[in-house]
């Protein structure tokens, strides 16, 4: 049975996937395909990281989860970030690449986020390029809560998402979708605004800021900034900001 047939079978039979089911996808795809996807998504220029520059500049410690081949790490370093940078990635092949290219600039952690334990607290935690969507609905809430406990008192959690099915998805049922190619299948779940707000409330964040932006390939995306800082006590605010690129 091909990966296409497996993806369709799982999709049609309500396969209860988890983030760990996506591991084989990243084990199999070559870096060239990874780079091509970044180009097609309009993120290869780092336009999403440009939005985060104020948060990066004010942070002393940054943790990125799902660092891949180091796209985000590279752009953070281009901002002359002088603090401590941690790159968390479970894929061994990608970690080898990170070590070869960034071992003197970042601490490379080869571990699954759900297995990762640390006493450190971070000023900024990043989960870019729809990393959040590669976790099931049930896992997303658990993930947000886990990351919230790893922040400093003034820390911020930032993640990126979309509001429509990926253009390269093979099957989509409301918020669930499957992307497949000749290598493997990638399962995803796109959280709604209501669900993201519920995640934030459940993790005791006081403010959720949404930054809408358009990538270099004209794709609409949103950056969510969850923070414990707010000017209104004991309330959960929803702040909106639009960012357009020429």
N, C-alpha and C positions, 0 to 999 in steps of 0.2 A: 504494500500500500504506500503510495507517495505521500509526501508531506501535505500536498494539497488535499488529498483524499482524507488524511488524518484530521486536518484542520476542519474540513467540512463535517466529518463524522462527529468530532467532538462538539462543534458548534451546534449542530442539529440535535444532539442528544444532551444539551444543557450541561456540558462538561464543567465541573466545579474546579476551575483552574486556580492556581496560586502563583505567586511571583517566582517560586522556584522552578515552575514549569517553563519559564522563559529562559532559563540558564543555557539550555542547549542551543538556542537561537544564537546567542552571543559566542558560544563555543565554536560555532560553525562558520559564521559569516567572516569574510576577509576584511581587513582594514579599508581596502579600496571601496567596498560597498558601503561601509560606515561613512566614509568621507563623501561619497556620492549622495547619500541620503541627507547629510548635513547641508550639502550644496542645494539640493532640491527643496529642502525645508527653508532655505534662506537664512540659516543660522551659522553658516561657515565663516561669516564675517565677524561673528561675536556681537551682533546687534542686540541680542538679549542681555549679554553681560554689560554692554554699555549702559543699559537702563539701571543696572545694579551698582554702578560705580560709586554713588554716594554711600551706599551701605558697605561696600567693600573698603572704601577709604576710611570709614569710621570704626572698622572692626580691628581687633587685635588678634583674634583667633577665628579661623574659618574652617568649617568642615563641609566638604562636598561629598554627597553620596552618589554612587553610580558614576564614577569619574571617567569610565571608558578609556579612550586613548588620550585623554588630557586636554580636550578642547577648552573646557572652562578653566582648568588650571593654567593653561597657556595665556589666556586673556587676562586672568587675574594678575599674573606676573607682569604682564605688559603695563599694568597700572602702577608698577613699582611698589606693589604691596610689601610692606616691611614687617608684617606680623607673622604669626605662625599659621601655616596652611597644611591641612590634612586632607588627603584624597582617599576615599574609601571605595574599594572595588573588589568584587568577589571573583571576577574572571581572571584566571591565572595568566593567560596570554596577554590580556590588557594590562595587568599589573607589571608584567615584565617590561612592557613598552613604557609604562609610567616610570619605572625605576631607571630605565636606560636614559630617559630624557629629562626627568624632573627630580631625581633623588637628592640633589643638592638644594632644591628649592621648596620641596614639600615632603611631608611624612606620608609614605605610601602604606596603606593598611589593606591587606588582602583578606577580606572577611565579608560575610553576608551581614547586612544591616541588622537583621533580627538576632544575629549571634554576637554582634558587637557590643562589648561592655567597656565602659570607661568611667573614671572618676572626673575626667576633664569636663569643663564647661566651655561652651563656644559662644562667641558674640554673634556669629552668623552661620547658619546652616543652609546649604543650597542643594536643591534637587531640581536641576534644570532639564530642558528638553523632554518634557512630559514623563519624567521618571515616575511621578506619582501614579500615572495611568497604567504603569506596568505592574501595579499591585491590584489585587481584587478589591471589590468594595469593602469587604470585611477587613482586609488587611490595611486599607488606607487609614481607617480610624485608629487602628493600633499603631501604625507607623507614625502618624502625626503626634500621638500621645507620647510615644517613646522619644521622638526628637525634641518635643517640648521640654522634657525632663533633662535634656542635655544642654539647654541654653543657660546663659548667664541671666541675671535678673533683668537686664535691659536688652537681652538678645532677641534676634529675629530669625524666623524660619521663612525661607522663600522657596516657592516651587512654581513650576510652569505647567500650564495645561491648555487644552483646546476645547472648543465647544461643538465641534462637528467631527464626524468620523474621519480618520486619517485618509488621505487621498489614495494611499496604496493599500487600504484595507480590502480584504477579500470577502469578508462576511461581517455584517454589522446588524445587531439587534438592539435598538435603542442605544444604551451606553456601552454595551459590550461589543467588542470587535476582535477580529483576527487578521493579522497580517501574515502572509505566508510567501515563501519563495522556494527556490530549489534546495535551500539548505535546511530550513526548519520553519516553525510557526511561532509567532509572537502574539500573546493574548493581552488584551487591555480592557480597562474600564475607565470611562471618562466621567469624573464626578460632576454633579450639578452644582450650581451656586449654593443651593439650599444645603446640600450635603457638605460642601466645604465649610459653610458657616457652622453647621452642626459639629464637624470635626474640631473647629476652632473653639467652640463653646465647651465641648467635652474635654478639651485639653487646657481650659482656663485661659486662653488667649483673650485679650481685651479688645484688640483691634485687628480687623482684616482689611487690608488695602489691596485693591485690584488695579493693576496697571495693564490696560489694553494696549497692544502694539501690533504692528504689521511688519513681517520679516522682509528681507530683501527679495524674496520670491513672491511677495504679495499675499502671504498667508496670515490670517488673523490668529492671534494667540493672546494669552493673558498670564501675567505674573501675579502671584498672590503673596503678599507680605504679611505674615502673622506675627503680632508683637504683643508684649505685655505692657507697652507704654500707651497711654491714652490721656487726653486732657479731660475726659469725662469719666468720673469715678463710677465703678460698679456698672458699667454698661459695655455692650459689645457693638462697636461702630463698624460700618461698612463704608469705606472710602473708595472713590472711583477716580481714576486718572487715565487719560488717553495719551498715548505716545505715538507719534507718526514719524516715519522716516521718509525722506525725499527719495 
